[in-house]
Amino acid sequence: MTDDKDALIRRLSRIEGQVRGVSRMIDEDRYCIEVLQQVQAIKAALERVEDVVLRDHTRTCVQAAIESGDADEQREKFNELVELFARVKR
């Protein structure tokens, strides 16, 4: 993740600023649709972060488990992904 780490930290800092902005918008009684549009933007930005972290996990941890030849480790990484996707569906 070191390649993407700095970019992810910058992205998360921007998201943090967006969340503070939404908080201000609510405090200022801004129009609900404007608030909802910002919330949607935050959710989309978080999904992009999630995609990068998931991609990195598959390129590093999952790939290492596959290359290790250790069936228990492979099963563990596979089950982690299955559980993650099951939670997303809820």
Biopython code that builds the backbone (N, CA, C, O; Angstrom):
import numpy as np
from Bio.PDB.StructureBuilder import StructureBuilder

atoms = [
    (1, "MET", "N", (0.822, -1.190, 0.000)),
    (1, "MET", "CA", (0.000, 0.000, 0.000)),
    (1, "MET", "C", (0.867, 1.255, 0.000)),
    (1, "MET", "O", (0.343, 2.360, -0.142)),
    (2, "THR", "N", (2.141, 1.113, 0.152)),
    (2, "THR", "CA", (2.995, 2.288, 0.250)),
    (2, "THR", "C", (2.904, 3.169, -0.986)),
    (2, "THR", "O", (3.027, 4.389, -0.871)),
    (3, "ASP", "N", (2.690, 2.584, -2.180)),
    (3, "ASP", "CA", (2.560, 3.392, -3.386)),
    (3, "ASP", "C", (1.335, 4.298, -3.305)),
    (3, "ASP", "O", (1.383, 5.462, -3.702)),
    (4, "ASP", "N", (0.261, 3.760, -2.797)),
    (4, "ASP", "CA", (-1.000, 4.494, -2.743)),
    (4, "ASP", "C", (-1.225, 5.197, -1.412)),
    (4, "ASP", "O", (-2.172, 5.970, -1.269)),
    (5, "LYS", "N", (-0.380, 4.939, -0.459)),
    (5, "LYS", "CA", (-0.624, 5.433, 0.898)),
    (5, "LYS", "C", (-0.749, 6.955, 0.956)),
    (5, "LYS", "O", (-1.710, 7.470, 1.527)),
    (6, "ASP", "N", (0.198, 7.676, 0.379)),
    (6, "ASP", "CA", (0.140, 9.138, 0.424)),
    (6, "ASP", "C", (-1.103, 9.658, -0.283)),
    (6, "ASP", "O", (-1.760, 10.580, 0.202)),
    (7, "ALA", "N", (-1.428, 9.064, -1.432)),
    (7, "ALA", "CA", (-2.620, 9.487, -2.171)),
    (7, "ALA", "C", (-3.879, 9.214, -1.359)),
    (7, "ALA", "O", (-4.802, 10.028, -1.342)),
    (8, "LEU", "N", (-3.915, 8.072, -0.688)),
    (8, "LEU", "CA", (-5.086, 7.741, 0.139)),
    (8, "LEU", "C", (-5.221, 8.709, 1.310)),
    (8, "LEU", "O", (-6.325, 9.147, 1.632)),
    (9, "ILE", "N", (-4.116, 9.040, 1.938)),
    (9, "ILE", "CA", (-4.155, 9.978, 3.067)),
    (9, "ILE", "C", (-4.669, 11.335, 2.587)),
    (9, "ILE", "O", (-5.489, 11.962, 3.258)),
    (10, "ARG", "N", (-4.190, 11.788, 1.428)),
    (10, "ARG", "CA", (-4.682, 13.070, 0.885)),
    (10, "ARG", "C", (-6.169, 12.993, 0.581)),
    (10, "ARG", "O", (-6.919, 13.924, 0.874)),
    (11, "ARG", "N", (-6.593, 11.881, -0.007)),
    (11, "ARG", "CA", (-8.005, 11.699, -0.345)),
    (11, "ARG", "C", (-8.864, 11.708, 0.924)),
    (11, "ARG", "O", (-9.921, 12.336, 0.964)),
    (12, "LEU", "N", (-8.401, 11.013, 1.944)),
    (12, "LEU", "CA", (-9.151, 10.969, 3.202)),
    (12, "LEU", "C", (-9.186, 12.330, 3.884)),
    (12, "LEU", "O", (-10.177, 12.671, 4.530)),
    (13, "SER", "N", (-8.130, 13.100, 3.751)),
    (13, "SER", "CA", (-8.129, 14.456, 4.309)),
    (13, "SER", "C", (-9.170, 15.326, 3.609)),
    (13, "SER", "O", (-9.857, 16.123, 4.248)),
    (14, "ARG", "N", (-9.280, 15.163, 2.281)),
    (14, "ARG", "CA", (-10.309, 15.914, 1.546)),
    (14, "ARG", "C", (-11.705, 15.490, 1.997)),
    (14, "ARG", "O", (-12.592, 16.324, 2.173)),
    (15, "ILE", "N", (-11.884, 14.191, 2.181)),
    (15, "ILE", "CA", (-13.179, 13.686, 2.641)),
    (15, "ILE", "C", (-13.498, 14.251, 4.019)),
    (15, "ILE", "O", (-14.630, 14.649, 4.294)),
    (16, "GLU", "N", (-12.495, 14.281, 4.873)),
    (16, "GLU", "CA", (-12.676, 14.847, 6.214)),
    (16, "GLU", "C", (-13.149, 16.296, 6.106)),
    (16, "GLU", "O", (-14.046, 16.711, 6.840)),
    (17, "GLY", "N", (-12.557, 17.057, 5.205)),
    (17, "GLY", "CA", (-12.979, 18.441, 4.994)),
    (17, "GLY", "C", (-14.404, 18.521, 4.478)),
    (17, "GLY", "O", (-15.167, 19.403, 4.872)),
    (18, "GLN", "N", (-14.766, 17.588, 3.587)),
    (18, "GLN", "CA", (-16.135, 17.559, 3.071)),
    (18, "GLN", "C", (-17.131, 17.281, 4.194)),
    (18, "GLN", "O", (-18.199, 17.890, 4.245)),
    (19, "VAL", "N", (-16.785, 16.373, 5.083)),
    (19, "VAL", "CA", (-17.680, 16.042, 6.201)),
    (19, "VAL", "C", (-17.857, 17.258, 7.104)),
    (19, "VAL", "O", (-18.969, 17.560, 7.538)),
    (20, "ARG", "N", (-16.768, 17.947, 7.383)),
    (20, "ARG", "CA", (-16.883, 19.181, 8.186)),
    (20, "ARG", "C", (-17.756, 20.205, 7.468)),
    (20, "ARG", "O", (-18.533, 20.922, 8.099)),
    (21, "GLY", "N", (-17.622, 20.266, 6.146)),
    (21, "GLY", "CA", (-18.442, 21.183, 5.362)),
    (21, "GLY", "C", (-19.927, 20.850, 5.458)),
    (21, "GLY", "O", (-20.762, 21.749, 5.562)),
    (22, "VAL", "N", (-20.252, 19.578, 5.422)),
    (22, "VAL", "CA", (-21.653, 19.160, 5.555)),
    (22, "VAL", "C", (-22.172, 19.519, 6.942)),
    (22, "VAL", "O", (-23.313, 19.956, 7.092)),
    (23, "SER", "N", (-21.346, 19.336, 7.931)),
    (23, "SER", "CA", (-21.741, 19.706, 9.291)),
    (23, "SER", "C", (-22.066, 21.197, 9.358)),
    (23, "SER", "O", (-23.062, 21.591, 9.965)),
    (24, "ARG", "N", (-21.230, 22.021, 8.735)),
    (24, "ARG", "CA", (-21.487, 23.469, 8.699)),
    (24, "ARG", "C", (-22.780, 23.770, 7.948)),
    (24, "ARG", "O", (-23.574, 24.615, 8.362)),
    (25, "MET", "N", (-22.976, 23.060, 6.833)),
    (25, "MET", "CA", (-24.185, 23.271, 6.032)),
    (25, "MET", "C", (-25.433, 22.993, 6.866)),
    (25, "MET", "O", (-26.407, 23.743, 6.807)),
    (26, "ILE", "N", (-25.397, 21.927, 7.630)),
    (26, "ILE", "CA", (-26.547, 21.583, 8.472)),
    (26, "ILE", "C", (-26.728, 22.633, 9.551)),
    (26, "ILE", "O", (-27.851, 23.050, 9.834)),
    (27, "ASP", "N", (-25.629, 23.064, 10.156)),
    (27, "ASP", "CA", (-25.689, 24.098, 11.183)),
    (27, "ASP", "C", (-26.265, 25.398, 10.620)),
    (27, "ASP", "O", (-26.957, 26.130, 11.329)),
    (28, "GLU", "N", (-25.985, 25.683, 9.362)),
    (28, "GLU", "CA", (-26.464, 26.911, 8.717)),
    (28, "GLU", "C", (-27.840, 26.744, 8.080)),
    (28, "GLU", "O", (-28.329, 27.647, 7.401)),
    (29, "ASP", "N", (-28.461, 25.590, 8.300)),
    (29, "ASP", "CA", (-29.792, 25.300, 7.731)),
    (29, "ASP", "C", (-29.821, 25.441, 6.216)),
    (29, "ASP", "O", (-30.759, 26.008, 5.656)),
    (30, "ARG", "N", (-28.789, 24.921, 5.555)),
    (30, "ARG", "CA", (-28.742, 24.973, 4.094)),
    (30, "ARG", "C", (-29.803, 24.054, 3.507)),
    (30, "ARG", "O", (-30.298, 23.149, 4.178)),
    (31, "TYR", "N", (-30.136, 24.291, 2.279)),
    (31, "TYR", "CA", (-31.161, 23.537, 1.555)),
    (31, "TYR", "C", (-30.812, 22.046, 1.565)),
    (31, "TYR", "O", (-29.682, 21.656, 1.269)),
    (32, "CYS", "N", (-31.789, 21.238, 1.906)),
    (32, "CYS", "CA", (-31.573, 19.797, 2.104)),
    (32, "CYS", "C", (-30.940, 19.123, 0.891)),
    (32, "CYS", "O", (-30.063, 18.272, 1.039)),
    (33, "ILE", "N", (-31.379, 19.499, -0.301)),
    (33, "ILE", "CA", (-30.837, 18.866, -1.503)),
    (33, "ILE", "C", (-29.346, 19.155, -1.634)),
    (33, "ILE", "O", (-28.584, 18.278, -2.042)),
    (34, "GLU", "N", (-28.921, 20.358, -1.299)),
    (34, "GLU", "CA", (-27.487, 20.684, -1.337)),
    (34, "GLU", "C", (-26.712, 19.808, -0.360)),
    (34, "GLU", "O", (-25.626, 19.325, -0.680)),
    (35, "VAL", "N", (-27.265, 19.605, 0.821)),
    (35, "VAL", "CA", (-26.621, 18.756, 1.826)),
    (35, "VAL", "C", (-26.537, 17.319, 1.304)),
    (35, "VAL", "O", (-25.495, 16.670, 1.399)),
    (36, "LEU", "N", (-27.644, 16.843, 0.757)),
    (36, "LEU", "CA", (-27.667, 15.466, 0.249)),
    (36, "LEU", "C", (-26.682, 15.273, -0.904)),
    (36, "LEU", "O", (-26.063, 14.216, -1.021)),
    (37, "GLN", "N", (-26.535, 16.285, -1.750)),
    (37, "GLN", "CA", (-25.568, 16.183, -2.843)),
    (37, "GLN", "C", (-24.146, 16.046, -2.296)),
    (37, "GLN", "O", (-23.340, 15.282, -2.825)),
    (38, "GLN", "N", (-23.853, 16.784, -1.245)),
    (38, "GLN", "CA", (-22.530, 16.685, -0.638)),
    (38, "GLN", "C", (-22.327, 15.328, 0.036)),
    (38, "GLN", "O", (-21.237, 14.759, -0.019)),
    (39, "VAL", "N", (-23.371, 14.818, 0.667)),
    (39, "VAL", "CA", (-23.287, 13.496, 1.294)),
    (39, "VAL", "C", (-23.017, 12.435, 0.220)),
    (39, "VAL", "O", (-22.212, 11.528, 0.429)),
    (40, "GLN", "N", (-23.688, 12.553, -0.919)),
    (40, "GLN", "CA", (-23.451, 11.612, -2.022)),
    (40, "GLN", "C", (-22.006, 11.698, -2.513)),
    (40, "GLN", "O", (-21.390, 10.679, -2.823)),
    (41, "ALA", "N", (-21.473, 12.908, -2.580)),
    (41, "ALA", "CA", (-20.084, 13.086, -3.012)),
    (41, "ALA", "C", (-19.129, 12.420, -2.021)),
    (41, "ALA", "O", (-18.142, 11.802, -2.422)),
    (42, "ILE", "N", (-19.422, 12.547, -0.745)),
    (42, "ILE", "CA", (-18.587, 11.918, 0.288)),
    (42, "ILE", "C", (-18.641, 10.400, 0.156)),
    (42, "ILE", "O", (-17.611, 9.729, 0.222)),
    (43, "LYS", "N", (-19.839, 9.866, -0.029)),
    (43, "LYS", "CA", (-19.980, 8.416, -0.179)),
    (43, "LYS", "C", (-19.209, 7.914, -1.392)),
    (43, "LYS", "O", (-18.557, 6.872, -1.325)),
    (44, "ALA", "N", (-19.279, 8.647, -2.501)),
    (44, "ALA", "CA", (-18.557, 8.243, -3.714)),
    (44, "ALA", "C", (-17.048, 8.283, -3.469)),
    (44, "ALA", "O", (-16.322, 7.391, -3.908)),
    (45, "ALA", "N", (-16.581, 9.313, -2.772)),
    (45, "ALA", "CA", (-15.153, 9.429, -2.482)),
    (45, "ALA", "C", (-14.694, 8.281, -1.582)),
    (45, "ALA", "O", (-13.611, 7.730, -1.781)),
    (46, "LEU", "N", (-15.507, 7.925, -0.604)),
    (46, "LEU", "CA", (-15.157, 6.800, 0.278)),
    (46, "LEU", "C", (-15.144, 5.482, -0.493)),
    (46, "LEU", "O", (-14.320, 4.608, -0.221)),
    (47, "GLU", "N", (-16.051, 5.342, -1.447)),
    (47, "GLU", "CA", (-16.065, 4.129, -2.260)),
    (47, "GLU", "C", (-14.783, 4.020, -3.085)),
    (47, "GLU", "O", (-14.260, 2.922, -3.272)),
    (48, "ARG", "N", (-14.275, 5.148, -3.576)),
    (48, "ARG", "CA", (-13.015, 5.121, -4.324)),
    (48, "ARG", "C", (-11.858, 4.710, -3.412)),
    (48, "ARG", "O", (-10.974, 3.960, -3.826)),
    (49, "VAL", "N", (-11.863, 5.197, -2.182)),
    (49, "VAL", "CA", (-10.835, 4.781, -1.215)),
    (49, "VAL", "C", (-10.946, 3.281, -0.973)),
    (49, "VAL", "O", (-9.945, 2.565, -0.967)),
    (50, "GLU", "N", (-12.161, 2.823, -0.776)),
    (50, "GLU", "CA", (-12.395, 1.396, -0.550)),
    (50, "GLU", "C", (-11.866, 0.566, -1.720)),
    (50, "GLU", "O", (-11.244, -0.475, -1.511)),
    (51, "ASP", "N", (-12.110, 1.020, -2.941)),
    (51, "ASP", "CA", (-11.638, 0.298, -4.127)),
    (51, "ASP", "C", (-10.120, 0.180, -4.137)),
    (51, "ASP", "O", (-9.577, -0.884, -4.435)),
    (52, "VAL", "N", (-9.438, 1.273, -3.811)),
    (52, "VAL", "CA", (-7.971, 1.259, -3.816)),
    (52, "VAL", "C", (-7.444, 0.295, -2.753)),
    (52, "VAL", "O", (-6.526, -0.481, -3.017)),
    (53, "VAL", "N", (-8.024, 0.342, -1.553)),
    (53, "VAL", "CA", (-7.568, -0.535, -0.468)),
    (53, "VAL", "C", (-7.845, -1.991, -0.814)),
    (53, "VAL", "O", (-7.006, -2.856, -0.565)),
    (54, "LEU", "N", (-9.010, -2.271, -1.386)),
    (54, "LEU", "CA", (-9.348, -3.642, -1.772)),
    (54, "LEU", "C", (-8.406, -4.141, -2.866)),
    (54, "LEU", "O", (-7.924, -5.273, -2.810)),
    (55, "ARG", "N", (-8.152, -3.306, -3.846)),
    (55, "ARG", "CA", (-7.232, -3.672, -4.927)),
    (55, "ARG", "C", (-5.842, -3.974, -4.364)),
    (55, "ARG", "O", (-5.194, -4.945, -4.756)),
    (56, "ASP", "N", (-5.400, -3.124, -3.440)),
    (56, "ASP", "CA", (-4.086, -3.340, -2.828)),
    (56, "ASP", "C", (-4.065, -4.643, -2.033)),
    (56, "ASP", "O", (-3.086, -5.387, -2.076)),
    (57, "HIS", "N", (-5.143, -4.912, -1.313)),
    (57, "HIS", "CA", (-5.218, -6.150, -0.516)),
    (57, "HIS", "C", (-5.104, -7.375, -1.420)),
    (57, "HIS", "O", (-4.403, -8.333, -1.093)),
    (58, "THR", "N", (-5.793, -7.339, -2.554)),
    (58, "THR", "CA", (-5.723, -8.500, -3.443)),
    (58, "THR", "C", (-4.341, -8.636, -4.074)),
    (58, "THR", "O", (-3.863, -9.749, -4.292)),
    (59, "ARG", "N", (-3.695, -7.498, -4.369)),
    (59, "ARG", "CA", (-2.360, -7.542, -4.976)),
    (59, "ARG", "C", (-1.278, -7.948, -3.995)),
    (59, "ARG", "O", (-0.220, -8.424, -4.408)),
    (60, "THR", "N", (-1.518, -7.770, -2.710)),
    (60, "THR", "CA", (-0.473, -8.078, -1.733)),
    (60, "THR", "C", (-0.853, -9.296, -0.895)),
    (60, "THR", "O", (-0.288, -10.375, -1.074)),
    (61, "CYS", "N", (-1.791, -9.128, 0.000)),
    (61, "CYS", "CA", (-2.127, -10.187, 0.960)),
    (61, "CYS", "C", (-2.686, -11.440, 0.291)),
    (61, "CYS", "O", (-2.247, -12.554, 0.577)),
    (62, "VAL", "N", (-3.653, -11.250, -0.596)),
    (62, "VAL", "CA", (-4.263, -12.412, -1.238)),
    (62, "VAL", "C", (-3.261, -13.092, -2.157)),
    (62, "VAL", "O", (-3.144, -14.317, -2.163)),
    (63, "GLN", "N", (-2.542, -12.298, -2.929)),
    (63, "GLN", "CA", (-1.532, -12.872, -3.823)),
    (63, "GLN", "C", (-0.456, -13.619, -3.036)),
    (63, "GLN", "O", (-0.017, -14.691, -3.454)),
    (64, "ALA", "N", (-0.033, -13.069, -1.911)),
    (64, "ALA", "CA", (0.978, -13.742, -1.084)),
    (64, "ALA", "C", (0.444, -15.076, -0.569)),
    (64, "ALA", "O", (1.178, -16.063, -0.513)),
    (65, "ALA", "N", (-0.818, -15.104, -0.197)),
    (65, "ALA", "CA", (-1.414, -16.357, 0.281)),
    (65, "ALA", "C", (-1.448, -17.395, -0.836)),
    (65, "ALA", "O", (-1.173, -18.572, -0.606)),
    (66, "ILE", "N", (-1.785, -16.956, -2.035)),
    (66, "ILE", "CA", (-1.824, -17.879, -3.171)),
    (66, "ILE", "C", (-0.427, -18.414, -3.456)),
    (66, "ILE", "O", (-0.234, -19.616, -3.637)),
    (67, "GLU", "N", (0.536, -17.514, -3.493)),
    (67, "GLU", "CA", (1.912, -17.919, -3.811)),
    (67, "GLU", "C", (2.545, -18.772, -2.718)),
    (67, "GLU", "O", (3.469, -19.540, -2.985)),
    (68, "SER", "N", (2.053, -18.643, -1.491)),
    (68, "SER", "CA", (2.632, -19.413, -0.383)),
    (68, "SER", "C", (2.351, -20.903, -0.513)),
    (68, "SER", "O", (3.108, -21.736, -0.015)),
    (69, "GLY", "N", (1.255, -21.226, -1.187)),
    (69, "GLY", "CA", (0.874, -22.630, -1.291)),
    (69, "GLY", "C", (0.238, -23.171, -0.020)),
    (69, "GLY", "O", (-0.114, -24.349, 0.044)),
    (70, "ASP", "N", (0.089, -22.324, 0.992)),
    (70, "ASP", "CA", (-0.497, -22.714, 2.284)),
    (70, "ASP", "C", (-2.024, -22.662, 2.166)),
    (70, "ASP", "O", (-2.621, -21.587, 2.107)),
    (71, "ALA", "N", (-2.639, -23.846, 2.133)),
    (71, "ALA", "CA", (-4.088, -23.927, 1.926)),
    (71, "ALA", "C", (-4.862, -23.215, 3.032)),
    (71, "ALA", "O", (-5.895, -22.602, 2.761)),
    (72, "ASP", "N", (-4.383, -23.284, 4.268)),
    (72, "ASP", "CA", (-5.075, -22.612, 5.374)),
    (72, "ASP", "C", (-5.047, -21.097, 5.198)),
    (72, "ASP", "O", (-6.054, -20.420, 5.404)),
    (73, "GLU", "N", (-3.891, -20.576, 4.817)),
    (73, "GLU", "CA", (-3.769, -19.128, 4.602)),
    (73, "GLU", "C", (-4.627, -18.691, 3.413)),
    (73, "GLU", "O", (-5.262, -17.637, 3.456)),
    (74, "GLN", "N", (-4.643, -19.495, 2.361)),
    (74, "GLN", "CA", (-5.468, -19.185, 1.193)),
    (74, "GLN", "C", (-6.947, -19.150, 1.568)),
    (74, "GLN", "O", (-7.681, -18.245, 1.173)),
    (75, "ARG", "N", (-7.364, -20.140, 2.328)),
    (75, "ARG", "CA", (-8.750, -20.227, 2.764)),
    (75, "ARG", "C", (-9.113, -19.027, 3.639)),
    (75, "ARG", "O", (-10.204, -18.470, 3.516)),
    (76, "GLU", "N", (-8.194, -18.634, 4.519)),
    (76, "GLU", "CA", (-8.427, -17.496, 5.407)),
    (76, "GLU", "C", (-8.642, -16.214, 4.597)),
    (76, "GLU", "O", (-9.589, -15.470, 4.854)),
    (77, "LYS", "N", (-7.771, -15.957, 3.624)),
    (77, "LYS", "CA", (-7.896, -14.742, 2.804)),
    (77, "LYS", "C", (-9.177, -14.779, 1.982)),
    (77, "LYS", "O", (-9.854, -13.761, 1.835)),
    (78, "PHE", "N", (-9.508, -15.938, 1.452)),
    (78, "PHE", "CA", (-10.747, -16.083, 0.687)),
    (78, "PHE", "C", (-11.960, -15.806, 1.571)),
    (78, "PHE", "O", (-12.871, -15.078, 1.175)),
    (79, "ASN", "N", (-11.967, -16.390, 2.770)),
    (79, "ASN", "CA", (-13.089, -16.199, 3.689)),
    (79, "ASN", "C", (-13.215, -14.746, 4.133)),
    (79, "ASN", "O", (-14.329, -14.256, 4.320)),
    (80, "GLU", "N", (-12.085, -14.046, 4.305)),
    (80, "GLU", "CA", (-12.134, -12.623, 4.653)),
    (80, "GLU", "C", (-12.871, -11.838, 3.564)),
    (80, "GLU", "O", (-13.707, -10.985, 3.862)),
    (81, "LEU", "N", (-12.556, -12.131, 2.315)),
    (81, "LEU", "CA", (-13.212, -11.435, 1.211)),
    (81, "LEU", "C", (-14.693, -11.769, 1.136)),
    (81, "LEU", "O", (-15.522, -10.887, 0.914)),
    (82, "VAL", "N", (-15.024, -13.029, 1.317)),
    (82, "VAL", "CA", (-16.433, -13.441, 1.287)),
    (82, "VAL", "C", (-17.206, -12.719, 2.387)),
    (82, "VAL", "O", (-18.301, -12.213, 2.140)),
    (83, "GLU", "N", (-16.655, -12.664, 3.592)),
    (83, "GLU", "CA", (-17.321, -11.982, 4.698)),
    (83, "GLU", "C", (-17.470, -10.488, 4.424)),
    (83, "GLU", "O", (-18.504, -9.894, 4.730)),
    (84, "LEU", "N", (-16.447, -9.895, 3.853)),
    (84, "LEU", "CA", (-16.507, -8.470, 3.514)),
    (84, "LEU", "C", (-17.628, -8.200, 2.520)),
    (84, "LEU", "O", (-18.431, -7.288, 2.720)),
    (85, "PHE", "N", (-17.687, -8.979, 1.462)),
    (85, "PHE", "CA", (-18.727, -8.775, 0.460)),
    (85, "PHE", "C", (-20.115, -9.079, 1.015)),
    (85, "PHE", "O", (-21.093, -8.445, 0.619)),
    (86, "ALA", "N", (-20.208, -10.036, 1.918)),
    (86, "ALA", "CA", (-21.505, -10.341, 2.551)),
    (86, "ALA", "C", (-21.991, -9.148, 3.378)),
    (86, "ALA", "O", (-23.183, -8.840, 3.378)),
    (87, "ARG", "N", (-21.077, -8.477, 4.082)),
    (87, "ARG", "CA", (-21.450, -7.297, 4.881)),
    (87, "ARG", "C", (-21.890, -6.155, 3.978)),
    (87, "ARG", "O", (-22.810, -5.412, 4.321)),
    (88, "VAL", "N", (-21.246, -6.010, 2.835)),
    (88, "VAL", "CA", (-21.598, -4.934, 1.905)),
    (88, "VAL", "C", (-23.014, -5.120, 1.392)),
    (88, "VAL", "O", (-23.733, -4.145, 1.175)),
    (89, "LYS", "N", (-23.412, -6.353, 1.200)),
    (89, "LYS", "CA", (-24.751, -6.627, 0.671)),
    (89, "LYS", "C", (-25.859, -6.322, 1.668)),
    (89, "LYS", "O", (-27.007, -6.137, 1.264)),
    (90, "ARG", "N", (-25.549, -6.265, 2.954)),
    (90, "ARG", "CA", (-26.580, -6.038, 3.975)),
    (90, "ARG", "C", (-27.021, -4.605, 4.011)),
    (90, "ARG", "O", (-27.883, -4.245, 4.813)),
]
sb = StructureBuilder()
sb.init_structure("model")
sb.init_model(0)
sb.init_chain("A")
sb.init_seg("    ")
for serial, (resi, resn, name, xyz) in enumerate(atoms, 1):
    if name == "N":
        sb.init_residue(resn, " ", resi, " ")
    sb.init_atom(name, np.array(xyz, "f"), 0.0, 1.0, " ", f" {name:<3s}", serial, name[0])
structure = sb.get_structure()
